[in-house]
Amino acid sequence: MKKQNQSDYKNLYKAILSLKTEEECSAFFSDVCTIQELEALSQRLNVAIMLKDGVSYLDVNKQTGASTATISRVGKCLNYGEGGYETVIKRIK
């Protein structure tokens, strides 16, 4: 990753961490993301929650409409990633 990108990422992370309410979060992400981007992020999180709950890939696909590629990628992140999904899922449940 380029140094410029690292700095840009840090600013984004700091911005997200500065949000205090669901309303602030909604406003920020509505400004920063397109509807399609928000839908994709939301879908990935829902896929992660379902996979963590033991739902099969086929049932996740049927219930969310997520592609098998997306489900597989999220599954790999759950098994071999940095633990980000795990942290968030524990905190929101």
C-alpha positions as CSV (number, residue, x, y, z in Angstrom):
1,M,0.0,0.0,0.0
2,K,1.3,3.5,-0.9
3,K,2.1,6.0,1.9
4,Q,-0.6,8.3,0.5
5,N,-3.2,5.6,0.8
6,Q,-2.2,4.8,4.3
7,S,-2.7,8.4,5.3
8,D,-6.0,8.5,3.5
9,Y,-7.1,5.3,5.3
10,K,-6.1,6.7,8.6
11,N,-8.2,9.8,8.1
12,L,-11.1,7.7,7.1
13,Y,-10.7,5.5,10.2
14,K,-10.4,8.5,12.5
15,A,-13.5,10.0,10.9
16,I,-15.5,6.8,11.5
17,L,-14.3,6.6,15.1
18,S,-15.3,10.2,15.7
19,L,-19.0,9.4,15.0
20,K,-21.1,9.3,18.1
21,T,-24.6,8.3,17.1
22,E,-26.4,6.1,14.5
23,E,-27.7,9.3,13.0
24,E,-24.2,10.8,12.6
25,C,-23.0,7.5,11.1
26,S,-25.9,7.4,8.7
27,A,-25.3,11.0,7.5
28,F,-21.6,10.4,7.1
29,F,-21.9,7.2,5.1
30,S,-24.7,8.7,3.0
31,D,-22.4,11.5,2.1
32,V,-19.3,9.3,1.5
33,C,-20.8,6.2,-0.2
34,T,-23.2,5.6,-3.1
35,I,-26.4,3.6,-2.4
36,Q,-24.8,0.6,-4.1
37,E,-21.7,0.9,-1.9
38,L,-23.8,1.0,1.2
39,E,-25.9,-1.9,0.1
40,A,-22.7,-3.9,-0.7
41,L,-21.2,-3.2,2.8
42,S,-24.4,-4.0,4.5
43,Q,-24.8,-7.2,2.6
44,R,-21.3,-8.3,3.4
45,L,-21.9,-7.7,7.1
46,N,-25.2,-9.7,7.0
47,V,-23.4,-12.5,5.1
48,A,-20.7,-12.6,7.9
49,I,-23.3,-12.7,10.6
50,M,-25.2,-15.5,8.9
51,L,-22.0,-17.5,8.3
52,K,-20.9,-17.0,11.9
53,D,-24.3,-18.4,12.9
54,G,-23.7,-21.5,10.9
55,V,-26.0,-20.8,8.0
56,S,-24.9,-22.7,4.8
57,Y,-23.5,-20.8,1.8
58,L,-26.6,-21.9,-0.2
59,D,-29.0,-20.5,2.3
60,V,-27.0,-17.3,2.7
61,N,-27.2,-16.9,-1.1
62,K,-31.0,-17.5,-1.1
63,Q,-31.7,-15.2,1.9
64,T,-29.4,-12.3,0.9
65,G,-29.0,-12.5,-2.8
66,A,-25.2,-12.2,-2.3
67,S,-23.1,-13.9,-5.0
68,T,-21.2,-17.0,-4.3
69,A,-18.0,-15.0,-4.8
70,T,-19.0,-12.5,-2.1
71,I,-20.1,-15.2,0.3
72,S,-16.8,-17.1,-0.3
73,R,-14.7,-13.9,0.2
74,V,-16.5,-13.1,3.5
75,G,-16.1,-16.7,4.6
76,K,-12.4,-16.5,3.9
77,C,-12.2,-13.3,5.9
78,L,-13.9,-14.9,8.8
79,N,-11.5,-17.8,8.7
80,Y,-8.3,-16.2,7.7
81,G,-8.8,-12.4,8.0
82,E,-7.7,-9.8,10.5
83,G,-10.7,-10.4,12.8
84,G,-12.6,-7.3,11.9
85,Y,-15.9,-9.1,11.3
86,E,-15.5,-11.1,14.5
87,T,-15.0,-7.9,16.5
88,V,-18.0,-6.1,15.0
89,I,-20.3,-9.1,15.2
90,K,-19.5,-9.6,18.9
91,R,-20.2,-5.9,19.6
92,I,-23.5,-5.6,17.7
93,K,-25.1,-8.8,19.0
